Amino acid sequence: MIMTVAEAMVRCLEAEGVKQIFGYPGATICPFYDALSRTDIRHVLVRTEQNAGHAANGYARMTGKPGVCVVTSGPGATNLITGISTAYMDSIPLVVITGQVVSSLLGSDVFQEVDITGSVEAFIKHSYLVKDPKQIGRIFKEAFYIAGSGRPGPVLIDIPMDVQKMKVDFEYPEKVSIRSYKPSFKGHIGQINKAAAAIAKAKKPLIVAGGGIFISGAEEALRKFVHKTQIPVVNTLMGIGALNADDSLRMGMIGMHGLPPANFAVGQADVLILCGARVADRTIPNPGALSKQKTIIHMDIDPAEIGKNIGVDIPVVGDIRMILEQLENAACEDENGPHIDGSHWGEWLEELQKRKASYHPDYSERKNYVNPKAFMHTLYEKLPEDAIVVADVGQNQMWAANEYSVRHGRFLTSGGMGTMGYSLPCAIGAKAACPDRMAVSVCGDGSFQMCFMELATEIQHNIPVKTVVFTNNRLGMVREHQAVAWDNNLTAVFLDGSPDFAKLAEAYNIPSARIHLDDQIDIAVDSMLRTDGPFLLEVIVDPLEPTL
């Protein structure tokens, strides 16, 4: 069928089942927007391009399918770089479409030209610069396949404005065949048996659940495996919610800001089973020493990740869900293979559960301030079980990560890149994906001021998000770091001049409340949750409130 390339781009999105995209138009992407206006695909206009990436990120994490974002060339594309790198570090599938100056002017530094494919080379899974209009169907088909398969990530399609206007006899391919890209999914049976044998011999095995559990949809496979084997589970920041909060085998988050019982478990275990975890520095600060003391089994779909940060005894490459299912089968009694029997780990489990029971978070009343840990615990108790909570980066992230326990919902945050300003646009994308579920954005007053313009987006497009802002008039995590590591030389961390957030909310016609005492928490949270539509709740916390 003869049509313009811009019209073909829209047909490609429709063929991939895309229902919503997030973007910000400009001249070089106008042909595409013109074609988009004649379809049923919903376009959500963000207020700055970076947030198109974050919103598509939240949408992808909740749907399990690539999120789509669209911007123009030059500053539009460069503004999106942080959104692309954030998705790349956390293995989130995105298809990123950028307009480009006309083909004949490429490389001549004309108005709003930037080499975006070159700019993102270090943190993109794949990229295309479209020059041949006949290739548009193949490129889109490959882009969605590459973004969503193997280890997911962002894929960029940069398309000059003149190419978008060209005519093409369009046909969308049914299959993808890329000779150089063949990701492994099923774990090698020899490695599976080695892993099962090591676990069977263990006295204190421990599973470390990372973000790969969600990427592969392995939550149920993990639950079945751990209940069958009675192996306890700790999680990374990105693995929060891999096992439900009320599961007796869940020990909590590990790492620099993790819970003492969980970190104790890592220190005492003799076999560590890493499931879709990158072994980042804030999760395991000294992996070299750890690998000398324990048998390390590392399961990941990306072979480049295995052994990168920690010595590995038994590598297993493949999809985490499939590997866990294979291991569960190996756990069955079999005369010809290993048999995993969790009954002899009773003393180990009893020790961990005693540690877990004896750990009591500090929910004590603060004088003239709100205890953020107590607030997050109350929020956990009052939110619907399937709520989506999106934490920003900084102290608010750690208070939320440790005190908000996921039951049947999701906890989303920027882990690898640690991008401030992530939570509100990500929550908008997550809410757009799941309109019947409550979405809550948790920010600090620093991170909120990097994204509050998106309050307009949720109003314009009726995507209501509840926003919690912890206010301490500081860049709290940096202040805490300067206090500990730089002899309390506090430099450039004070947020004097910040707006009155209640008045800001009023300017957007969003109801709000502000609390500064612990005994106000219950009423304020109830009011926020009862209010239809968006709500902003400001929580005043002590500038010296720690996370460590």
Stockholm file with secondary structure:
# STOCKHOLM 1.0

chainA/1-548         MIMTVAEAMVRCLEAEGVKQIFGYPGATICPFYDALSRTDIRHVLVRTEQNAGHAANGYARMTGKPGVCVVTSGPGATNLITGISTAYMDSIPLVVITGQVVSSLLGSDVFQEVDITGSVEAFIKHSYLVKDPKQIGRIFKEAFYIAGSGRPGPVLIDIPMDVQKMKVDFEYPEKVSIRSYKPSFKGHIGQINKAAAAIAKAKKPLIVAGGGIFISGAEEALRKFVHKTQIPVVNTLMGIGALNADDSLRMGMIGMHGLPPANFAVGQADVLILCGARVADRTIPNPGALSKQKTIIHMDIDPAEIGKNIGVDIPVVGDIRMILEQLENAACEDENGPHIDGSHWGEWLEELQKRKASYHPDYSERKNYVNPKAFMHTLYEKLPEDAIVVADVGQNQMWAANEYSVRHGRFLTSGGMGTMGYSLPCAIGAKAACPDRMAVSVCGDGSFQMCFMELATEIQHNIPVKTVVFTNNRLGMVREHQAVAWDNNLTAVFLDGSPDFAKLAEAYNIPSARIHLDDQIDIAVDSMLRTDGPFLLEVIVDPLEPTL
#=GR chainA/1-548 SS CEEEHHHHHHHHHHHTTCCEEEEECCGGGHHHHHHHTTSSCEEEECSSHHHHHHHHHHHHHHHSSCEEEEECSTHHHHHTHHHHHHHHHTTCCEEEEEEECCGGGTTSCCTTCCCHHHHTGGGCSEEEECCCGGGHHHHHHHHHHHHHSSSCCEEEEEEEHHHHHSEEECCCCSCCCCTTCCCCCSCCHHHHHHHHHHHHHCSSEEEEECTHHHHTTCHHHHHHHHHHHTCCEEECGGGTTSSCTTCTTEEEECSTTSCHHHHHHHHHCSEEEEESCCCCTTTSSCHHHHHHHSEEEEEESCTTTTTTSSCCSEEEESCHHHHHHHHHHHTSCCTTSCCCCGGGGHHHHHHHHHHHHHCCCCCCCCSSSCCHHHHHHHHHHHSCTTCEEEECSSHHHHHHHHHCCCSSSEEECCCSSCCTTCHHHHHHHHHHHCTTSCEEEEEEHHHHTTTGGGHHHHHHTTCCCEEEEEECSBCHHHHHHHHHHSTTCCCSCBCTTCCCHHHHHHHTTCCEEEECSGGGHHHHHHHHHHSSSCEEEEEECCTTCCCC
#=GC SS_cons         CEEEHHHHHHHHHHHTTCCEEEEECCGGGHHHHHHHTTSSCEEEECSSHHHHHHHHHHHHHHHSSCEEEEECSTHHHHHTHHHHHHHHHTTCCEEEEEEECCGGGTTSCCTTCCCHHHHTGGGCSEEEECCCGGGHHHHHHHHHHHHHSSSCCEEEEEEEHHHHHSEEECCCCSCCCCTTCCCCCSCCHHHHHHHHHHHHHCSSEEEEECTHHHHTTCHHHHHHHHHHHTCCEEECGGGTTSSCTTCTTEEEECSTTSCHHHHHHHHHCSEEEEESCCCCTTTSSCHHHHHHHSEEEEEESCTTTTTTSSCCSEEEESCHHHHHHHHHHHTSCCTTSCCCCGGGGHHHHHHHHHHHHHCCCCCCCCSSSCCHHHHHHHHHHHSCTTCEEEECSSHHHHHHHHHCCCSSSEEECCCSSCCTTCHHHHHHHHHHHCTTSCEEEEEEHHHHTTTGGGHHHHHHTTCCCEEEEEECSBCHHHHHHHHHHSTTCCCSCBCTTCCCHHHHHHHTTCCEEEECSGGGHHHHHHHHHHSSSCEEEEEECCTTCCCC
//
